[in-house]
Amino acid sequence: MPLDHILQNQLRDIVGAKAAIADPAEMAPYLHEERGLYHGKAALVLRPGSTEEVARIVSACAASKTPIVPQGGNTGLCGGAAPHKDASEVIVSLGRMNKVRAIDPMNFTITVDAGCVLADIQRIALEHDCIFPLSLAAEGSCQIGGNLATNAGGINVLRYGNTRDLVLGLEVVLADGRMWNGMRALGKDNTGYALRHLFVGAEGTLGIITGAVLKLFPRPKETATALCALRDLDSVTQLLSHARAISGDCVSAFELIPRIGLEMCNRHIAGTTDPLSTKHDWYVLIEFSTSRPDSGLRSTFEKLLETAFEAGIVTDAVVAESMEQAKSLWRIRESLPEAQKHEGGSIKHDVSVPVSLVPKFIADASKAVTANFAGCRPVPFGHVGDGNVHFNVSQPIGMDKATYIAQWEAMNRVVHDMVVGMNGSISAEHGIGMLKVDEMKHYKDPVELDLMRKLKRAIDPANLMNPGKVVD
Ligand SMILES: Cc1cc2nc3c(=O)[nH]c(=O)nc-3n(C[C@H](O)[C@H](O)[C@H](O)COP(=O)(O)OP(=O)(O)OC[C@H]3O[C@@H](n4cnc5c(N)ncnc54)[C@H](O)[C@@H]3O)c2cc1C
């Protein structure tokens, strides 16, 4: 549905002609969605340059009842940033708002625009001998506004928490165009409801995040990385608890890699090889880090491996002797989703269960899907230190991709029933977007769902902020 000409001109005037995109070819990258699952249309794409411009856009849209889709780097994996098909929505893309407003190493905080690319925040923090620990494979293109809106996880959650744990203050443009300035850099603030947490993980359904005050941490001075081959799947949790106990909680990453995933990387990703001379079914990429110089981290790490060998939990390992070697081990882990794409269709489950149940979940779910969907190939990997498994299932070799993908919901049901039976979550880190609205409705406690809908109605009564995402 095309926008009324008066409104279109009004919106164009707010951002300037160059930052208002109506041409279908120029709009295409904003309509494309990472997994190719959604193909929407938009009335207009707007690229505001300031919070004030965002507020004026939202006011104009509120007055004309025009729905808005906030968009960051557009790397989300559940269709949250994709518009619907009826071309009624305006996409507000935050990419031009990419300034670091201030950095305060003394207070360990950084104040940023929402459109800052995550890798840029990490880099600037490092220049001040600090780290911003949020880290994920899309960090070169995802934006902090998108990270906050999805409460992104990534590889360092075990040590530093999710994005929610890394934010002190927020600036948000509300659905009626008012700006809420909650940019406080306080570690403690118990003055009523913690409003910032409403907008974190809301996937743009309650307002547009325009700025944030984030926590920084001292830069690690020592890091130790190894790829460990495990005796069996049960050894995963044994190694994790052993590592946490011995290291004084210096475990910064603990990632599961299955043999089938390693082989897919070796087949499709240039420069990856099997780092060990014999084959094993399961591997863990483990990293210790500390900001204490001369902490003896390396010897603690070696002690862990030694005792894990003695106990038979770890059967082989390669320890990185340089940053380059550590990077090449990480490359295997980070290339898994890309390698899987080359193997045809993949039905995905971004789930979590209590850490102690990870081995049972992987074993039971693999058995169930292979029994129900002949020839499918489970490739479970991910942040198992947080109980988060990317239970991705590659298609049978030679099967037509569309025929396989048509079984998405049926397979989701088998896996998600099992996850919920273990008191787990059907979306550990990617969110709900459009992909899991019905799935969440199926599993969520009705009281919880009712509270979510009431919150949405209270904050966005006209349902203009990313309608049809998260709650219906
Ligand atoms: C290779 C790859 C690896 C990934 N690894 C991980 C991982 O390890 N952990 C993880 O959690 N995710 C991961 N993701 C998913 C994705 O990168 C994250 O969800 C990321 O946080 C999305 O940021 P974005 O800027 O791209 O947001 P977008 O995709 O643009 O948007 C995501 C959602 O946030 C909303 N939104 C965006 N910006 C704003 C804003 N300023 N205000 C309000 N709402 C907004 C959108 O409307 C949408 O609902 C991965 C993705 C890829 C492609």
The ligand as a Tripos MOL2 file, in Angstrom:
@<TRIPOS>MOLECULE
LIG
   53    58     1     0     0
SMALL
NO_CHARGES

@<TRIPOS>ATOM
      1 C1         26.7350  -15.4560   11.1690 C.3       1 LIG1
      2 C2         25.8010  -15.0650   12.2810 C.ar      1 LIG1
      3 C3         26.1050  -15.4190   13.5810 C.ar      1 LIG1
      4 C4         25.2400  -15.0570   14.6260 C.ar      1 LIG1
      5 N1         25.5820  -15.4260   15.9010 N.ar      1 LIG1
      6 C5         24.7860  -15.0560   16.9010 C.ar      1 LIG1
      7 C6         25.1280  -15.4100   18.2420 C.ar      1 LIG1
      8 O1         26.1310  -16.0600   18.5020 O.2       1 LIG1
      9 N2         24.3090  -14.9950   19.2330 N.ar      1 LIG1
     10 C7         23.1800  -14.2720   18.9750 C.ar      1 LIG1
     11 O2         22.4610  -13.9210   19.9220 O.2       1 LIG1
     12 N3         22.8190  -13.9430   17.7180 N.ar      1 LIG1
     13 C8         23.5900  -14.3130   16.6860 C.ar      1 LIG1
     14 N4         23.2400  -13.9790   15.4150 N.ar      1 LIG1
     15 C9         21.9980  -13.2410   15.1680 C.3       1 LIG1
     16 C10        22.1670  -11.7070   15.0270 C.3       1 LIG1
     17 O3         23.4410  -11.3560   14.6230 O.3       1 LIG1
     18 C11        21.8590  -11.0150   16.3290 C.3       1 LIG1
     19 O4         20.5130  -11.2560   16.6480 O.3       1 LIG1
     20 C12        22.1270   -9.5060   16.3240 C.3       1 LIG1
     21 O5         21.9900   -9.0700   17.6580 O.3       1 LIG1
     22 C13        21.1630   -8.7090   15.4440 C.3       1 LIG1
     23 O6         21.6490   -7.3870   15.2930 O.3       1 LIG1
     24 P1         21.2850   -6.5260   14.0030 P.3       1 LIG1
     25 O7         21.8240   -5.1600   14.1940 O.co2     1 LIG1
     26 O8         21.6850   -7.2120   12.7670 O.co2     1 LIG1
     27 O9         19.6960   -6.4860   14.1240 O.3       1 LIG1
     28 P2         18.6040   -6.6600   12.9870 P.3       1 LIG1
     29 O10        18.7090   -7.9930   12.3600 O.co2     1 LIG1
     30 O11        18.5880   -5.4920   12.0900 O.co2     1 LIG1
     31 O12        17.2710   -6.6190   13.8890 O.3       1 LIG1
     32 C14        16.9820   -7.6480   14.8090 C.3       1 LIG1
     33 C15        15.7210   -7.2430   15.6130 C.3       1 LIG1
     34 O13        16.0050   -6.0970   16.3980 O.3       1 LIG1
     35 C16        15.1540   -4.9900   16.0260 C.3       1 LIG1
     36 N5         16.0060   -3.7960   16.0440 N.ar      1 LIG1
     37 C17        17.1640   -3.5800   15.3670 C.ar      1 LIG1
     38 N6         17.6810   -2.4010   15.7150 N.ar      1 LIG1
     39 C18        16.8290   -1.8410   16.6170 C.ar      1 LIG1
     40 C19        16.8080   -0.6150   17.3510 C.ar      1 LIG1
     41 N7         17.7780    0.2900   17.2270 N.pl3     1 LIG1
     42 N8         15.7700   -0.3830   18.1920 N.ar      1 LIG1
     43 C20        14.7670   -1.2940   18.3460 C.ar      1 LIG1
     44 N9         14.7390   -2.4500   17.6710 N.ar      1 LIG1
     45 C21        15.7580   -2.7290   16.8250 C.ar      1 LIG1
     46 C22        14.6110   -5.3380   14.6400 C.3       1 LIG1
     47 O14        13.3420   -4.7640   14.4370 O.3       1 LIG1
     48 C23        14.5320   -6.8580   14.7350 C.3       1 LIG1
     49 O15        13.3550   -7.2480   15.3900 O.3       1 LIG1
     50 C24        24.0600  -14.3390   14.3410 C.ar      1 LIG1
     51 C25        23.7640  -13.9700   13.0280 C.ar      1 LIG1
     52 C26        24.6160  -14.3350   11.9980 C.ar      1 LIG1
     53 C27        24.2700  -13.9160   10.6010 C.3       1 LIG1
@<TRIPOS>BOND
     1     1     2 1
     2     2     3 ar
     3     2    52 ar
     4     3     4 ar
     5     4     5 ar
     6     4    50 ar
     7     5     6 ar
     8     6     7 ar
     9     6    13 1
    10     7     8 2
    11     7     9 ar
    12     9    10 ar
    13    10    11 2
    14    10    12 ar
    15    12    13 ar
    16    13    14 ar
    17    14    15 1
    18    14    50 ar
    19    15    16 1
    20    16    17 1
    21    16    18 1
    22    18    19 1
    23    18    20 1
    24    20    21 1
    25    20    22 1
    26    22    23 1
    27    23    24 1
    28    24    25 2
    29    24    26 1
    30    24    27 1
    31    27    28 1
    32    28    29 2
    33    28    30 1
    34    28    31 1
    35    31    32 1
    36    32    33 1
    37    33    34 1
    38    33    48 1
    39    34    35 1
    40    35    36 1
    41    35    46 1
    42    36    37 ar
    43    36    45 ar
    44    37    38 ar
    45    38    39 ar
    46    39    40 ar
    47    39    45 ar
    48    40    41 1
    49    40    42 ar
    50    42    43 ar
    51    43    44 ar
    52    44    45 ar
    53    46    47 1
    54    46    48 1
    55    48    49 1
    56    50    51 ar
    57    51    52 ar
    58    52    53 1
@<TRIPOS>SUBSTRUCTURE
     1 LIG1         1 GROUP 0 **** ****
